[in-house]
Amino acid sequence: MNVRDLQRIQDLLQDEEIDEEDSSTQDYGAIQALYGPKKEKKEGYNKPFKAVVKGNESKEEKAIWEEEEVPESAGVIEQEDQDDREQPEYEILYKQSVGAQDVYMNMGFKDPSSMSCDQMVIKIKLPGEPMAKVDVDLSETTLLLRSPKYKLFLDLPRKVDDKRGKAEFDKKKSELKLTIPIIARSARQIIEEDY
């Protein structure tokens, strides 16, 4: 860096009032010397950028991933605005495995709260709907039930083990009962996630 470069930097940093009339008479040669030649816009510059990855040219334009690439547990569920199916009645219950050490003298470190529960039981009433037409998608945090008459989307209150659940359908009551193990959490995880 020499004295001439320092002088140019000083000129740039000085506060000057710029007259609009003077700006038209500026020496463009000096500007080109400082900032380089003016770059011309190339044709098609304003068009949006589109990248094509080799091997993916024939894919549908809106598709980002193949179905095989998205894991089942991703839980991507589309909500349809014009869906006129009813939401069925449902209730979420908690179930605890209690032994003698829990009942007598409270030696098992369990309490009656839902935090000590091992399983979540979801009862869904589906009057007039045969079990063959009911589709249930379950992930760790969501439940989606679809049938010709009903549609139910639930964000589950606790994370569950979606691989070990059990489903029963009572034909007399037209009720689907899902029993799903709750993923156990440490006290530290409970505080971090819930509070």
DAJOKA-V448724 format. One record per residue. N is the residue number from 1. SS is DSSP state (H for helix, E for strand, L for the rest). OMEGA is omega in radians with two decimals (999 if undefined). D_LAST is the distance of its C-alpha to the last C-alpha in Angstrom with 2 decimals. Layout:
BEGIN
n:N ss:SS omega:OMEGA d_last:D_LAST
n:N ss:SS omega:OMEGA d_last:D_LAST
END
This chain:
BEGIN
n:1 ss:L omega:-3.13 d_last:57.58
n:2 ss:L omega:-3.08 d_last:60.69
n:3 ss:H omega:-3.12 d_last:61.66
n:4 ss:H omega:3.12 d_last:61.96
n:5 ss:H omega:3.10 d_last:58.34
n:6 ss:H omega:3.12 d_last:57.13
n:7 ss:H omega:3.12 d_last:59.21
n:8 ss:H omega:3.12 d_last:57.61
n:9 ss:H omega:3.12 d_last:54.09
n:10 ss:H omega:3.12 d_last:55.17
n:11 ss:H omega:3.12 d_last:56.60
n:12 ss:H omega:-3.06 d_last:53.34
n:13 ss:H omega:-3.13 d_last:51.30
n:14 ss:L omega:3.07 d_last:53.70
n:15 ss:L omega:3.10 d_last:52.81
n:16 ss:L omega:2.98 d_last:55.58
n:17 ss:L omega:-3.08 d_last:56.21
n:18 ss:L omega:3.04 d_last:57.11
n:19 ss:L omega:3.11 d_last:59.80
n:20 ss:H omega:3.13 d_last:59.51
n:21 ss:H omega:-3.14 d_last:63.28
n:22 ss:H omega:-3.07 d_last:63.23
n:23 ss:H omega:3.14 d_last:60.56
n:24 ss:L omega:-3.10 d_last:63.06
n:25 ss:L omega:-3.14 d_last:65.59
n:26 ss:L omega:3.13 d_last:63.35
n:27 ss:L omega:-3.12 d_last:64.73
n:28 ss:H omega:3.07 d_last:62.87
n:29 ss:H omega:3.12 d_last:64.54
n:30 ss:H omega:3.12 d_last:62.71
n:31 ss:H omega:3.11 d_last:59.37
n:32 ss:H omega:3.13 d_last:60.08
n:33 ss:H omega:-3.14 d_last:60.99
n:34 ss:H omega:-2.97 d_last:57.65
n:35 ss:H omega:-3.13 d_last:55.29
n:36 ss:L omega:-3.09 d_last:57.32
n:37 ss:L omega:3.13 d_last:59.02
n:38 ss:L omega:-3.12 d_last:57.52
n:39 ss:L omega:3.12 d_last:55.84
n:40 ss:L omega:3.06 d_last:56.95
n:41 ss:L omega:3.10 d_last:54.48
n:42 ss:L omega:-3.14 d_last:55.22
n:43 ss:L omega:-3.12 d_last:55.89
n:44 ss:L omega:-3.10 d_last:52.87
n:45 ss:L omega:-3.09 d_last:50.49
n:46 ss:L omega:3.14 d_last:48.62
n:47 ss:L omega:3.14 d_last:48.08
n:48 ss:L omega:-3.13 d_last:44.57
n:49 ss:L omega:3.12 d_last:44.07
n:50 ss:L omega:3.13 d_last:44.14
n:51 ss:L omega:3.09 d_last:43.69
n:52 ss:L omega:3.11 d_last:45.21
n:53 ss:L omega:-3.12 d_last:44.34
n:54 ss:L omega:-3.14 d_last:47.34
n:55 ss:L omega:-3.10 d_last:47.39
n:56 ss:L omega:-3.05 d_last:45.09
n:57 ss:L omega:-3.04 d_last:47.73
n:58 ss:L omega:-3.12 d_last:48.31
n:59 ss:L omega:3.03 d_last:44.68
n:60 ss:L omega:-3.03 d_last:43.64
n:61 ss:L omega:-3.08 d_last:42.64
n:62 ss:L omega:-3.10 d_last:39.20
n:63 ss:L omega:3.11 d_last:38.22
n:64 ss:L omega:-3.11 d_last:36.04
n:65 ss:L omega:2.96 d_last:35.62
n:66 ss:L omega:-3.13 d_last:37.72
n:67 ss:H omega:-3.13 d_last:36.22
n:68 ss:H omega:-3.08 d_last:36.55
n:69 ss:H omega:-3.10 d_last:34.35
n:70 ss:L omega:-3.14 d_last:31.23
n:71 ss:L omega:-3.13 d_last:29.47
n:72 ss:H omega:-3.07 d_last:29.03
n:73 ss:H omega:-3.13 d_last:25.32
n:74 ss:H omega:3.04 d_last:24.86
n:75 ss:L omega:3.12 d_last:24.23
n:76 ss:L omega:-3.06 d_last:26.06
n:77 ss:L omega:-3.14 d_last:27.05
n:78 ss:L omega:3.07 d_last:29.26
n:79 ss:L omega:3.14 d_last:28.85
n:80 ss:L omega:-3.11 d_last:32.33
n:81 ss:L omega:-3.07 d_last:32.86
n:82 ss:L omega:-3.13 d_last:36.24
n:83 ss:L omega:-3.08 d_last:35.24
n:84 ss:L omega:3.10 d_last:36.81
n:85 ss:L omega:-3.12 d_last:35.76
n:86 ss:E omega:2.98 d_last:34.10
n:87 ss:L omega:-3.11 d_last:30.59
n:88 ss:L omega:3.04 d_last:31.19
n:89 ss:L omega:3.13 d_last:29.71
n:90 ss:E omega:3.02 d_last:26.99
n:91 ss:E omega:3.13 d_last:24.62
n:92 ss:E omega:3.14 d_last:21.80
n:93 ss:E omega:3.09 d_last:22.10
n:94 ss:E omega:-3.08 d_last:20.66
n:95 ss:E omega:-3.12 d_last:23.14
n:96 ss:L omega:2.97 d_last:23.17
n:97 ss:L omega:-3.05 d_last:25.88
n:98 ss:L omega:3.10 d_last:26.90
n:99 ss:L omega:-3.13 d_last:29.69
n:100 ss:H omega:-3.13 d_last:31.87
n:101 ss:H omega:3.11 d_last:29.76
n:102 ss:H omega:-3.08 d_last:26.80
n:103 ss:H omega:-3.09 d_last:29.10
n:104 ss:L omega:3.05 d_last:31.32
n:105 ss:L omega:3.04 d_last:29.91
n:106 ss:L omega:-3.09 d_last:26.32
n:107 ss:L omega:-3.06 d_last:27.00
n:108 ss:L omega:3.11 d_last:25.01
n:109 ss:L omega:3.06 d_last:21.44
n:110 ss:L omega:3.06 d_last:20.59
n:111 ss:L omega:-3.08 d_last:19.50
n:112 ss:L omega:-3.10 d_last:20.05
n:113 ss:L omega:3.13 d_last:16.46
n:114 ss:H omega:3.12 d_last:15.70
n:115 ss:H omega:-3.14 d_last:13.56
n:116 ss:H omega:-3.08 d_last:17.04
n:117 ss:L omega:-3.12 d_last:18.79
n:118 ss:L omega:-3.04 d_last:20.82
n:119 ss:E omega:3.06 d_last:21.89
n:120 ss:E omega:3.12 d_last:21.19
n:121 ss:E omega:3.13 d_last:24.29
n:122 ss:E omega:3.12 d_last:24.88
n:123 ss:E omega:-3.10 d_last:28.09
n:124 ss:E omega:3.14 d_last:29.69
n:125 ss:E omega:-3.12 d_last:32.93
n:126 ss:L omega:-3.09 d_last:35.47
n:127 ss:L omega:3.09 d_last:38.69
n:128 ss:L omega:-3.10 d_last:41.78
n:129 ss:L omega:3.09 d_last:40.17
n:130 ss:L omega:-3.09 d_last:41.56
n:131 ss:H omega:-3.11 d_last:39.25
n:132 ss:H omega:-3.11 d_last:41.33
n:133 ss:H omega:-3.11 d_last:40.17
n:134 ss:L omega:3.12 d_last:36.40
n:135 ss:E omega:-3.12 d_last:34.42
n:136 ss:E omega:3.02 d_last:30.87
n:137 ss:E omega:-3.09 d_last:28.74
n:138 ss:E omega:3.00 d_last:25.63
n:139 ss:L omega:-3.13 d_last:23.16
n:140 ss:L omega:-3.02 d_last:19.94
n:141 ss:L omega:-3.07 d_last:17.90
n:142 ss:E omega:3.04 d_last:20.71
n:143 ss:E omega:3.08 d_last:23.79
n:144 ss:E omega:3.11 d_last:26.89
n:145 ss:E omega:3.12 d_last:29.86
n:146 ss:E omega:3.04 d_last:33.14
n:147 ss:L omega:3.13 d_last:36.52
n:148 ss:L omega:-3.10 d_last:39.48
n:149 ss:L omega:-2.96 d_last:38.28
n:150 ss:E omega:3.01 d_last:34.49
n:151 ss:E omega:-3.13 d_last:31.52
n:152 ss:E omega:3.03 d_last:27.89
n:153 ss:E omega:-3.13 d_last:24.90
n:154 ss:E omega:2.88 d_last:21.53
n:155 ss:E omega:-3.07 d_last:18.10
n:156 ss:L omega:-3.10 d_last:17.15
n:157 ss:L omega:3.12 d_last:13.92
n:158 ss:L omega:3.06 d_last:13.85
n:159 ss:L omega:-3.10 d_last:15.77
n:160 ss:E omega:3.06 d_last:19.30
n:161 ss:L omega:-3.03 d_last:22.41
n:162 ss:L omega:-3.14 d_last:24.59
n:163 ss:L omega:-3.04 d_last:27.68
n:164 ss:L omega:-3.12 d_last:28.02
n:165 ss:L omega:-3.14 d_last:27.67
n:166 ss:E omega:3.14 d_last:30.50
n:167 ss:E omega:3.08 d_last:31.95
n:168 ss:E omega:3.11 d_last:34.49
n:169 ss:E omega:3.12 d_last:36.42
n:170 ss:E omega:-3.09 d_last:38.13
n:171 ss:L omega:-3.11 d_last:41.22
n:172 ss:L omega:-3.13 d_last:42.09
n:173 ss:L omega:-2.99 d_last:38.79
n:174 ss:L omega:-3.07 d_last:38.19
n:175 ss:E omega:3.06 d_last:34.65
n:176 ss:E omega:-3.12 d_last:32.70
n:177 ss:E omega:3.11 d_last:30.43
n:178 ss:E omega:3.08 d_last:28.03
n:179 ss:E omega:-3.01 d_last:26.68
n:180 ss:E omega:3.09 d_last:24.22
n:181 ss:E omega:3.10 d_last:22.71
n:182 ss:E omega:3.10 d_last:18.93
n:183 ss:L omega:-3.11 d_last:17.96
n:184 ss:L omega:3.12 d_last:16.93
n:185 ss:L omega:3.06 d_last:13.84
n:186 ss:L omega:3.12 d_last:13.71
n:187 ss:H omega:3.13 d_last:11.42
n:188 ss:H omega:3.12 d_last:10.46
n:189 ss:H omega:3.14 d_last:9.78
n:190 ss:H omega:-3.13 d_last:7.65
n:191 ss:H omega:-3.12 d_last:5.29
n:192 ss:H omega:-3.05 d_last:5.95
n:193 ss:H omega:-3.02 d_last:6.00
n:194 ss:H omega:-3.03 d_last:3.79
n:195 ss:L omega:999 d_last:0.00
END
